[in-house]
Amino acid sequence: MHEIVADIFTWAWFSEPHGYNFNGYLVRRREGNLCIDPVPPSEESLADIARMGVASILLTNRNHSRAANVLRARTGARTLIHPNDAAHARSQGAEIDGPLNVGETVGPFTIVAVPGKSPGEVAFHWPERKLLIVGDAVIGNPPGHCGLLREKVMDDPARLRQSVRQLLDLNFDGLLFGDGASILHDAKLRLQELVATFREA
């Protein structure tokens, strides 16, 4: 686990089928640490996370519960997800404790709707730090660029592209990805490049 930007730690799990890392994040806050989309940690990373403590686990989408139950059991954290993705996450075995509602805040983050890959996908925007954290809405592959998952895994590809376009309305410079290599500077420009490739639906 390493500090990717000030007070945000990350650890990775390499996905052989995808050929890139899946990433979990821990956001250190005096009011209680937040964990986003936790991937399976090493024993060393799990010990570090338990030592630091976690108040809430935030899931960007129905497929990113990943190691949430492990961290929840170890730290006593509450696991939160958008209501539209909660039933599917529970069907995959995730223990869910409450909702993430669009437009509300959790810690320093505003919860932003990015439906399309799934109906309840959200992103987390930290306006003061010009930082955006996404799950499956956009991926960091190839490194240094923004990409999309294959359309066959999306519920509604056209709606996802519209959601991604709307992310450009936000003020951000850094983009932390659940999947792939994060972009710490000029990320909005990289996202604009991706959106420019979208064909109009």
Backbone as CSV, one residue per row, in Angstrom:
resi,resn,N_x,N_y,N_z,CA_x,CA_y,CA_z,C_x,C_y,C_z
1,MET,0.851,-1.186,0.000,0.000,0.000,0.000,0.890,1.240,0.000
2,HIS,0.583,2.187,-0.880,1.389,3.407,-0.914,0.482,4.629,-1.051
3,GLU,1.021,5.788,-0.685,0.273,7.040,-0.711,0.374,7.633,-2.113
4,ILE,-0.704,7.552,-2.884,-0.673,7.994,-4.279,-0.789,9.505,-4.390
5,VAL,-1.610,10.120,-3.552,-1.649,11.569,-3.346,-1.817,11.767,-1.845
6,ALA,-1.650,12.979,-1.363,-1.673,13.228,0.075,-2.937,12.666,0.723
7,ASP,-2.739,11.797,1.699,-3.810,11.205,2.513,-4.718,10.245,1.747
8,ILE,-4.321,9.824,0.557,-5.043,8.762,-0.153,-4.049,7.658,-0.482
9,PHE,-4.314,6.488,0.072,-3.439,5.330,-0.100,-4.095,4.349,-1.070
10,THR,-3.277,3.627,-1.805,-3.813,2.666,-2.758,-3.051,1.355,-2.683
11,TRP,-3.728,0.283,-3.047,-3.078,-1.012,-3.214,-3.737,-1.677,-4.420
12,ALA,-3.009,-2.581,-5.059,-3.445,-3.119,-6.344,-3.537,-4.637,-6.314
13,TRP,-4.377,-5.136,-7.213,-4.511,-6.567,-7.475,-4.505,-6.741,-8.982
14,PHE,-3.551,-7.493,-9.502,-3.414,-7.611,-10.950,-4.429,-8.599,-11.509
15,SER,-5.204,-8.141,-12.507,-6.186,-8.997,-13.174,-5.560,-9.591,-14.426
16,GLU,-5.304,-10.873,-14.399,-4.722,-11.545,-15.567,-5.613,-11.413,-16.809
17,PRO,-6.933,-11.649,-16.695,-7.760,-11.548,-17.902,-7.752,-10.160,-18.534
18,HIS,-7.676,-9.116,-17.693,-7.718,-7.751,-18.219,-6.330,-7.232,-18.604
19,GLY,-5.301,-7.720,-17.921,-3.951,-7.277,-18.211,-3.572,-5.967,-17.540
20,TYR,-4.314,-5.573,-16.507,-3.958,-4.370,-15.751,-4.441,-4.517,-14.312
21,ASN,-4.023,-3.567,-13.474,-4.351,-3.613,-12.055,-5.778,-3.159,-11.788
22,PHE,-6.404,-3.821,-10.807,-7.579,-3.295,-10.129,-7.069,-2.636,-8.846
23,ASN,-7.667,-1.491,-8.476,-7.132,-0.694,-7.375,-8.162,-0.458,-6.278
24,GLY,-7.694,-0.529,-5.028,-8.480,-0.100,-3.884,-7.864,1.154,-3.300
25,TYR,-8.681,1.961,-2.614,-8.198,3.219,-2.046,-8.632,3.358,-0.592
26,LEU,-7.754,3.951,0.206,-8.081,4.331,1.576,-7.807,5.816,1.722
27,VAL,-8.848,6.547,2.114,-8.766,7.996,2.266,-8.675,8.292,3.766
28,ARG,-7.540,8.861,4.183,-7.303,9.123,5.615,-7.945,10.447,6.009
29,ARG,-8.825,10.367,7.002,-9.529,11.551,7.488,-9.639,11.490,9.003
30,ARG,-9.534,12.636,9.640,-9.631,12.705,11.100,-10.992,12.207,11.580
31,GLU,-12.033,12.452,10.761,-13.401,12.076,11.146,-13.691,10.590,10.924
32,GLY,-12.782,9.889,10.319,-12.980,8.464,10.029,-12.549,8.147,8.610
33,ASN,-11.715,7.149,8.456,-11.176,6.811,7.140,-12.239,6.172,6.255
34,LEU,-12.093,6.426,4.950,-12.992,5.868,3.955,-12.208,4.926,3.053
35,CYS,-12.812,3.808,2.710,-12.192,2.862,1.788,-13.083,2.760,0.556
36,ILE,-12.493,2.869,-0.631,-13.247,2.853,-1.876,-12.860,1.629,-2.703
37,ASP,-13.857,0.844,-3.094,-13.682,-0.317,-3.991,-12.500,-1.205,-3.593
38,PRO,-12.492,-1.724,-2.368,-11.311,-2.480,-1.919,-11.082,-3.766,-2.708
39,VAL,-9.891,-3.892,-3.264,-9.486,-5.126,-3.939,-8.833,-6.036,-2.903
40,PRO,-8.669,-7.332,-3.216,-8.038,-8.226,-2.237,-6.651,-7.723,-1.840
41,PRO,-6.435,-7.472,-0.548,-5.140,-6.966,-0.098,-4.198,-8.108,0.281
42,SER,-2.906,-7.812,0.236,-1.936,-8.741,0.812,-2.123,-8.739,2.326
43,GLU,-1.541,-9.715,2.995,-1.629,-9.739,4.461,-1.029,-8.470,5.049
44,GLU,0.061,-8.007,4.450,0.712,-6.780,4.943,-0.202,-5.576,4.754
45,SER,-0.812,-5.463,3.574,-1.709,-4.335,3.336,-2.945,-4.406,4.223
46,LEU,-3.482,-5.614,4.418,-4.645,-5.762,5.292,-4.304,-5.343,6.715
47,ALA,-3.120,-5.687,7.173,-2.690,-5.271,8.513,-2.569,-3.754,8.593
48,ASP,-2.038,-3.133,7.537,-1.921,-1.667,7.510,-3.297,-1.013,7.539
49,ILE,-4.222,-1.549,6.743,-5.580,-0.989,6.691,-6.263,-1.126,8.051
50,ALA,-6.117,-2.295,8.680,-6.728,-2.512,9.997,-6.123,-1.586,11.038
51,ARG,-4.820,-1.370,10.949,-4.146,-0.472,11.907,-4.636,0.965,11.743
52,MET,-4.813,1.395,10.491,-5.279,2.761,10.233,-6.761,2.919,10.558
53,GLY,-7.534,1.831,10.344,-8.962,1.863,10.630,-9.781,2.343,9.441
54,VAL,-11.008,1.848,9.351,-11.931,2.246,8.286,-13.309,2.461,8.904
55,ALA,-13.912,3.629,8.620,-15.264,3.906,9.111,-16.320,3.442,8.116
56,SER,-16.069,3.706,6.814,-17.035,3.342,5.781,-16.322,2.824,4.542
57,ILE,-16.928,1.833,3.903,-16.471,1.297,2.622,-17.458,1.773,1.569
58,LEU,-16.955,2.473,0.548,-17.796,3.047,-0.493,-17.600,2.257,-1.783
59,LEU,-18.691,1.763,-2.354,-18.615,0.980,-3.580,-19.170,1.792,-4.741
60,THR,-18.373,1.921,-5.798,-18.815,2.703,-6.946,-19.875,1.989,-7.761
61,ASN,-19.894,0.647,-7.701,-20.860,-0.086,-8.516,-21.030,-1.515,-8.009
62,ARG,-21.974,-2.224,-8.594,-22.399,-3.549,-8.135,-21.308,-4.605,-8.248
63,ASN,-20.306,-4.378,-9.103,-19.256,-5.371,-9.320,-17.988,-5.090,-8.527
64,HIS,-17.969,-4.025,-7.740,-16.737,-3.640,-7.058,-16.771,-3.910,-5.564
65,SER,-17.617,-4.843,-5.131,-17.578,-5.206,-3.703,-16.272,-5.910,-3.376
66,ARG,-15.752,-6.704,-4.324,-14.405,-7.258,-4.249,-14.088,-7.777,-2.843
67,ALA,-13.204,-7.105,-2.109,-12.824,-7.562,-0.768,-13.535,-6.781,0.335
68,ALA,-14.690,-6.180,0.015,-15.385,-5.356,1.012,-15.731,-6.151,2.267
69,ASN,-16.209,-7.384,2.097,-16.580,-8.177,3.274,-15.377,-8.456,4.172
70,VAL,-14.217,-8.675,3.559,-12.993,-8.933,4.337,-12.648,-7.724,5.199
71,LEU,-12.674,-6.534,4.580,-12.342,-5.320,5.328,-13.406,-4.994,6.361
72,ARG,-14.656,-5.234,5.993,-15.763,-4.976,6.920,-15.617,-5.831,8.166
73,ALA,-15.275,-7.113,7.973,-15.115,-8.020,9.112,-13.924,-7.623,9.971
74,ARG,-12.871,-7.129,9.337,-11.640,-6.809,10.062,-11.705,-5.471,10.785
75,THR,-12.466,-4.510,10.224,-12.433,-3.145,10.755,-13.746,-2.685,11.373
76,GLY,-14.854,-3.417,11.112,-16.153,-2.968,11.600,-16.759,-1.859,10.766
77,ALA,-16.206,-1.602,9.574,-16.717,-0.533,8.712,-18.099,-0.872,8.181
78,ARG,-18.850,0.173,7.815,-20.133,0.019,7.134,-19.889,0.062,5.634
79,THR,-20.569,-0.794,4.877,-20.434,-0.823,3.423,-21.637,-0.132,2.788
80,LEU,-21.352,0.843,1.897,-22.394,1.665,1.291,-22.338,1.552,-0.231
81,ILE,-23.522,1.567,-0.880,-23.610,1.472,-2.333,-24.897,2.168,-2.770
82,HIS,-24.940,2.614,-4.026,-26.168,3.226,-4.534,-27.300,2.190,-4.497
83,PRO,-28.511,2.613,-4.131,-29.626,1.667,-4.025,-29.886,0.862,-5.301
84,ASN,-29.652,1.447,-6.469,-29.942,0.728,-7.717,-28.988,-0.430,-7.985
85,ASP,-27.853,-0.449,-7.304,-26.891,-1.540,-7.477,-26.834,-2.471,-6.272
86,ALA,-27.609,-2.157,-5.233,-27.486,-2.894,-3.976,-27.937,-4.345,-4.095
87,ALA,-29.049,-4.589,-4.773,-29.574,-5.959,-4.846,-28.595,-6.883,-5.558
88,HIS,-28.008,-6.418,-6.656,-27.051,-7.242,-7.395,-25.823,-7.520,-6.534
89,ALA,-25.331,-6.482,-5.843,-24.156,-6.679,-4.984,-24.455,-7.706,-3.895
90,ARG,-25.636,-7.614,-3.301,-26.016,-8.595,-2.274,-26.107,-10.001,-2.866
91,SER,-26.590,-10.097,-4.110,-26.711,-11.416,-4.744,-25.342,-12.050,-4.979
92,GLN,-24.304,-11.210,-5.028,-22.933,-11.702,-5.175,-22.262,-11.940,-3.819
93,GLY,-23.028,-11.769,-2.743,-22.513,-12.054,-1.408,-22.056,-10.857,-0.613
94,ALA,-22.148,-9.658,-1.194,-21.702,-8.462,-0.473,-22.661,-8.137,0.667
95,GLU,-22.098,-7.783,1.795,-22.890,-7.333,2.943,-22.997,-5.816,2.862
96,ILE,-24.221,-5.315,2.655,-24.457,-3.892,2.436,-25.178,-3.311,3.650
97,ASP,-24.701,-2.145,4.104,-25.262,-1.534,5.318,-26.060,-0.265,5.071
98,GLY,-25.891,0.340,3.893,-26.607,1.595,3.668,-26.381,2.131,2.279
99,PRO,-27.059,3.268,1.955,-27.032,3.790,0.593,-25.995,4.896,0.376
100,LEU,-25.611,5.042,-0.892,-24.911,6.227,-1.389,-25.890,6.937,-2.316
101,ASN,-26.347,8.116,-1.914,-27.360,8.829,-2.687,-26.730,9.965,-3.485
102,VAL,-27.038,9.993,-4.763,-26.469,10.993,-5.667,-26.786,12.400,-5.175
103,GLY,-25.780,13.266,-5.238,-25.932,14.648,-4.807,-25.592,14.887,-3.347
104,GLU,-25.563,13.813,-2.562,-25.169,13.939,-1.166,-23.655,13.864,-1.055
105,THR,-23.150,14.145,0.134,-21.718,14.058,0.367,-21.420,12.936,1.340
106,VAL,-20.244,12.343,1.156,-19.728,11.357,2.108,-18.272,11.735,2.331
107,GLY,-17.971,12.151,3.558,-16.650,12.715,3.808,-16.462,13.939,2.926
108,PRO,-15.315,14.038,2.235,-15.065,15.203,1.384,-15.664,15.073,-0.012
109,PHE,-16.289,13.933,-0.301,-16.717,13.630,-1.664,-18.191,13.953,-1.901
110,THR,-18.467,14.504,-3.078,-19.828,14.594,-3.585,-20.088,13.357,-4.432
111,ILE,-21.234,12.724,-4.243,-21.589,11.508,-4.974,-22.209,11.914,-6.317
112,VAL,-21.600,11.431,-7.396,-21.981,11.817,-8.755,-22.535,10.593,-9.482
113,ALA,-23.660,10.741,-10.160,-24.251,9.647,-10.922,-23.497,9.442,-12.231
114,VAL,-23.139,8.181,-12.512,-22.545,7.831,-13.813,-23.158,6.514,-14.312
115,PRO,-24.490,6.445,-14.456,-25.128,5.195,-14.866,-24.803,4.832,-16.308
116,GLY,-24.949,3.565,-16.597,-24.730,3.075,-17.951,-24.117,1.693,-17.946
117,LYS,-22.976,1.548,-17.261,-22.412,0.206,-17.099,-23.338,-0.590,-16.195
118,SER,-23.800,0.060,-15.141,-24.872,-0.452,-14.294,-25.734,0.736,-13.894
119,PRO,-26.970,0.500,-13.425,-27.874,1.628,-13.162,-27.476,2.483,-11.972
120,GLY,-26.722,1.908,-11.033,-26.390,2.647,-9.817,-24.923,3.044,-9.707
121,GLU,-24.223,3.062,-10.828,-22.802,3.433,-10.774,-22.657,4.895,-10.342
122,VAL,-21.696,5.141,-9.459,-21.404,6.499,-9.005,-19.900,6.756,-9.091
123,ALA,-19.557,8.045,-9.083,-18.175,8.490,-8.950,-18.107,9.406,-7.738
124,PHE,-16.893,9.670,-7.260,-16.697,10.510,-6.081,-15.831,11.705,-6.455
125,HIS,-16.394,12.917,-6.259,-15.712,14.152,-6.642,-15.315,14.923,-5.389
126,TRP,-14.029,15.262,-5.309,-13.510,16.071,-4.204,-13.182,17.440,-4.787
127,PRO,-14.140,18.366,-4.772,-13.958,19.637,-5.488,-12.741,20.427,-5.035
128,GLU,-12.521,20.499,-3.715,-11.427,21.332,-3.203,-10.067,20.851,-3.687
129,ARG,-9.946,19.566,-3.919,-8.665,19.013,-4.370,-8.660,18.692,-5.863
130,LYS,-9.739,19.052,-6.562,-9.842,18.811,-8.006,-9.518,17.347,-8.332
131,LEU,-10.207,16.465,-7.605,-9.928,15.037,-7.704,-11.225,14.282,-7.967
132,LEU,-11.151,13.297,-8.846,-12.302,12.466,-9.182,-11.897,11.006,-9.084
133,ILE,-12.729,10.204,-8.420,-12.483,8.762,-8.301,-13.623,8.036,-8.997
134,VAL,-13.279,7.144,-9.942,-14.284,6.415,-10.705,-14.051,4.919,-10.564
135,GLY,-15.138,4.157,-10.776,-15.050,2.700,-10.711,-14.958,2.091,-12.094
136,ASP,-16.126,1.788,-12.693,-16.144,1.190,-14.026,-16.590,2.155,-15.117
137,ALA,-16.943,3.379,-14.777,-17.413,4.335,-15.793,-16.316,4.628,-16.814
138,VAL,-15.090,4.770,-16.319,-13.918,5.025,-17.156,-12.778,4.203,-16.568
139,ILE,-11.888,3.705,-17.427,-10.727,2.955,-16.946,-9.439,3.629,-17.388
140,GLY,-8.366,3.368,-16.654,-7.057,3.937,-16.967,-6.231,2.977,-17.792
141,ASN,-6.697,2.705,-19.005,-5.987,1.783,-19.887,-6.225,2.197,-21.332
142,PRO,-5.138,2.350,-22.129,-3.734,2.147,-21.756,-3.242,3.220,-20.783
143,PRO,-2.161,2.950,-20.037,-1.671,3.907,-19.039,-1.467,5.295,-19.643
144,GLY,-1.904,6.299,-18.880,-1.792,7.675,-19.337,-2.971,8.146,-20.154
145,HIS,-3.936,7.249,-20.391,-5.110,7.575,-21.195,-6.366,7.061,-20.507
146,CYS,-7.512,7.584,-20.937,-8.803,7.116,-20.457,-9.403,6.164,-21.486
147,GLY,-10.070,5.138,-20.999,-10.729,4.179,-21.887,-12.044,3.728,-21.300
148,LEU,-12.723,2.871,-22.040,-13.981,2.280,-21.591,-13.856,0.768,-21.574
149,LEU,-14.655,0.140,-20.733,-14.777,-1.306,-20.779,-15.474,-1.721,-22.076
150,ARG,-15.433,-2.991,-22.381,-16.117,-3.501,-23.569,-17.631,-3.306,-23.437
151,GLU,-18.258,-2.969,-24.555,-19.701,-2.687,-24.516,-20.517,-3.874,-24.037
152,LYS,-20.024,-5.095,-24.265,-20.829,-6.260,-23.898,-21.026,-6.398,-22.387
153,VAL,-20.204,-5.700,-21.580,-20.396,-5.745,-20.126,-21.212,-4.548,-19.617
154,MET,-21.655,-3.675,-20.529,-22.426,-2.494,-20.148,-23.917,-2.758,-20.296
155,ASP,-24.707,-2.300,-19.340,-26.158,-2.383,-19.469,-26.652,-1.482,-20.596
156,ASP,-26.096,-0.258,-20.688,-26.582,0.741,-21.641,-25.394,1.590,-22.105
157,PRO,-24.701,1.175,-23.174,-23.507,1.898,-23.620,-23.749,3.374,-23.944
158,ALA,-24.874,3.692,-24.587,-25.145,5.085,-24.937,-25.318,5.938,-23.679
159,ARG,-25.990,5.372,-22.700,-26.178,6.118,-21.447,-24.842,6.302,-20.728
160,LEU,-23.977,5.302,-20.780,-22.667,5.447,-20.153,-21.872,6.563,-20.826
161,ARG,-21.880,6.598,-22.156,-21.144,7.665,-22.837,-21.675,9.038,-22.438
162,GLN,-22.989,9.162,-22.284,-23.555,10.436,-21.843,-23.108,10.757,-20.413
163,SER,-23.065,9.756,-19.547,-22.583,9.975,-18.177,-21.140,10.461,-18.181
164,VAL,-20.313,9.848,-19.036,-18.899,10.239,-19.094,-18.765,11.662,-19.629
165,ARG,-19.565,12.024,-20.638,-19.560,13.410,-21.126,-19.846,14.385,-19.986
166,GLN,-20.819,14.021,-19.151,-21.228,14.922,-18.070,-20.155,15.071,-17.000
167,LEU,-19.249,14.105,-16.884,-18.139,14.270,-15.938,-17.287,15.470,-16.298
168,LEU,-17.284,15.869,-17.571,-16.491,17.031,-17.984,-17.044,18.337,-17.416
169,ASP,-18.262,18.306,-16.864,-18.813,19.494,-16.207,-18.169,19.726,-14.841
170,LEU,-17.469,18.712,-14.318,-16.840,18.819,-13.004,-15.444,19.422,-13.129
171,ASN,-14.985,20.009,-12.032,-13.648,20.593,-11.990,-12.695,19.574,-11.364
172,PHE,-11.836,18.987,-12.189,-10.870,18.023,-11.660,-9.602,18.045,-12.510
173,ASP,-8.502,17.687,-11.868,-7.202,17.585,-12.535,-6.631,16.183,-12.393
174,GLY,-6.953,15.507,-11.263,-6.510,14.142,-11.017,-7.671,13.173,-11.128
175,LEU,-7.388,11.978,-11.659,-8.414,10.962,-11.854,-7.870,9.632,-11.371
176,LEU,-8.478,9.108,-10.299,-8.080,7.824,-9.732,-9.057,6.763,-10.203
177,PHE,-8.523,5.700,-10.789,-9.342,4.660,-11.401,-9.436,3.424,-10.522
178,GLY,-10.620,2.801,-10.528,-10.739,1.474,-9.946,-10.006,0.434,-10.776
179,ASP,-9.959,0.663,-12.096,-9.315,-0.263,-13.026,-8.286,0.497,-13.864
180,GLY,-7.029,0.077,-13.801,-6.004,0.683,-14.642,-5.142,1.695,-13.911
181,ALA,-4.367,2.449,-14.691,-3.373,3.381,-14.138,-3.972,4.771,-13.959
182,SER,-3.904,5.295,-12.739,-4.464,6.613,-12.444,-3.682,7.713,-13.158
183,ILE,-4.360,8.841,-13.365,-3.767,10.015,-14.001,-3.814,11.144,-12.974
184,LEU,-2.647,11.612,-12.536,-2.594,12.554,-11.414,-2.630,14.010,-11.841
185,HIS,-2.351,14.289,-13.109,-2.382,15.666,-13.617,-2.945,15.673,-15.028
186,ASP,-3.645,16.766,-15.378,-4.217,16.939,-16.725,-5.203,15.831,-17.089
187,ALA,-5.841,15.256,-16.086,-6.762,14.151,-16.357,-8.000,14.601,-17.123
188,LYS,-8.431,15.835,-16.899,-9.615,16.306,-17.626,-9.339,16.376,-19.122
189,LEU,-8.137,16.756,-19.483,-7.758,16.775,-20.899,-7.794,15.363,-21.485
190,ARG,-7.309,14.396,-20.709,-7.317,13.005,-21.181,-8.759,12.497,-21.344
191,LEU,-9.642,12.916,-20.426,-11.039,12.496,-20.543,-11.697,13.179,-21.743
192,GLN,-11.340,14.431,-21.996,-11.861,15.118,-23.184,-11.454,14.375,-24.455
193,GLU,-10.228,13.856,-24.465,-9.769,13.098,-25.628,-10.617,11.846,-25.842
194,LEU,-10.971,11.178,-24.752,-11.833,9.995,-24.872,-13.208,10.388,-25.395
195,VAL,-13.806,11.411,-24.799,-15.155,11.832,-25.206,-15.180,12.238,-26.679
196,ALA,-14.086,12.802,-27.163,-14.020,13.228,-28.571,-14.131,12.032,-29.536
197,THR,-13.872,10.831,-29.035,-13.943,9.637,-29.893,-15.356,9.043,-29.923
198,PHE,-16.263,9.523,-29.076,-17.601,8.937,-29.000,-18.387,9.279,-30.262
199,ARG,-19.026,8.294,-30.840,-19.951,8.570,-31.919,-21.275,8.993,-31.299
200,GLU,-21.946,9.883,-31.927,-23.219,10.355,-31.382,-24.267,9.252,-31.475
201,ALA,-24.974,9.040,-30.383,-26.003,7.983,-30.361,-27.228,8.438,-31.150
